[in-house]
């Protein structure tokens, strides 16, 4: 019976263990000529894995940006997160693309940036959502109020949004005539401006 229990724990730990990757291996997070993409190409990142960024915090930081355009143009105008402790651990909690750059534009353009694709490993359990997604039921907002989703003056929706306080879990309802309009969700400030 004891052997069975030990075997069960061993199997459980082997199938559910996450991998911790030190970005850049022994060199860490520093200005390099595009070494991070070749570093990432040799790895498969899964939900639950973690990235460790080590660097001199007086010279550097890690800025997580929303999308490929912010990544490509080293745009830190509206970051998703900024890490600056010199030893940052970022746990990959959802599948999809993750983009990290240095907020120093010159260093970023010289290659201090990393983009990775995170996939879900079917042998690992799906982690529960953060508590805020579980506990908060949210409100539903009809975009544009009674006017709905249509073409108005360029400031109409900005004014509409400024009057609201949105929270994680809220929903936006866009009602429109589908022959004339659509809704396209984008991933960052640069895509919005484009």
N, C-alpha and C positions, 0 to 999 in steps of 0.2 A: 504494500500500500504506500509506503514512504517512497519507494522507487517510482511508482506511478505519479505521485504528487510532484516529485522533483522533475520528472520527464515532462509533465504538463507545464510547469513553470518555465522550463528551458525552451519548450516549443513556443509558448506564449511570448516570451521575451525576444526570441529570434525573429518571429514574424511581425512583431509590433515595435521593434526598436527603430528609432529615428537616427539619421546620420547627421553628424556635425561637421561642416566643411569650413576650414579656415580659408577665407578668400585670398587668393594669391599664394597659398601655401606658406613657405618660410619667409618670402618677401613681404607678405601682408598687403595692405591697401596703400598703394603709393603710385606716383606717376610712372607709367610704363607705356610702351608703344603697343597698345591693343593686346596685351597678354591675357587680359581677363576673359575675353571671348574664347580664346583657345583653351584656357584653363577650364571654362565651363563646358565646352564641347565634349570633354572627356568624362563628363559626369551626368547622372540622371537624378534630378531633384524631385523629391516626393513631398506631399503634404505631411507636415510633422517634422521634416528636416530643419536644420538651423544653419545659418550662415554666421560666421564670426569675422568681423572686420577689425583688424588691429592696425593702428597707425598712430602717428604723433598728433595728438589733438591740438597742439599749438599751430600746426601747419595745415590741418586737414579736417574733413568731416565725411559723413556718408549721407547723401540726400536721396531719398526714394521718391521717384517721380511717377506720375500717373500713366504715361503712355509713351509710345515709340517716338512721337515727334518731340516731346520734351527731352527724351533720351538723346535723340539724334542731334538736336540743336543745343544741348547742354543748358536747357531752360529750367531755372529754379524758381520762377516767378510764383508758382502755386504748388509747392511740394506736397506729396502725400505724407512724408515723415522726414525729420532731420535727426540724425544721430551724431553725437559729438563727444563721447566719453573716451575715445581712444581704444576701447575694447567693447564693441557693440555686438550683441547677439540678436539676430533677427530670425524668428521662427516663421517658417512658411506655412501659413494656416489655411490657404485655399489654393486650388489649382488655377493655373493661368500664368500670364507673363508678369515678371517682376523686373523693375528697372531701377538701377542704382547708379548715381553719378557723384562726382565731387562737386561741391558748390563753387569751387574755384574754376571758373570757365576755361582758363588756359590749361589747367591740369586735366580737366574733362576732355577738352579737344585733343590733348596729347595721348589720350587713351585710358584715363582713369574713370572707367565706367564699365558696368556689368549688366547684361540682360540675360535672364534665365527663364526657362519654361518649367513650371512645376506641374507635375501630374499626380493623380491619385493612384496609389499602389493598392490594387484590389485585395492584397493579402493583409493590409493594415486596416484597422477599424477607422471609420470616418470620425474625426474629432468633433465633439459637440460644438455648436456655435457659441460665440462669446455670450455672456449673460445678458448683455444689452439687447441682443437679438431674440432672446428667449422671453425676457420679462416684459418688454415694452411692446404693446400691441400697435401703437401708432395711430395717426390720423390719416384720412384720405383727403387730399386737396384737389379740387377741380381746377386745373391750370387755366388761368384767365377768368375765373369765376363764372358768372352767367354768360360772358361773351365767348368762352371756350378758347380753343386753339385755332387762331386765324391770323392773318396778316393785319397788323395794326401799325401804329408808328413805332419806331425802333426802341423806344423806352417803355412801352406798355408793360411788357413782361418783367422788366427790371423793377418797375414801380410795384407791380403786383407781388413779386417775390420779396421785396423789402418790407412789406407789411406783415410778413409771416415769420415765424420761428420754426424751422424744420428740425426734426430729430431723426436719429437712426430708427428705422422701423416705419416711418411715415411713407405714404404712397402718393404718387402724382397721377392723376387721372386726366388724360388728354382726350377730349372729345372733339372730333372734326369730321368733315366730309372726306372720305378716303380717296375720292377721285382727284381732289385738289391739294391735299396736304398729306404729310406723314410726320413721324417723330423719329429722330435718329439720336441714340444715346452715344456720347463721345467719352473719351477717357481723360481728358485734361484740358488745361487752359489754352495751350497752343492749338489743339484741334478746334476748340471753340472759336478762337480768333480767326482761324483759317476758314 
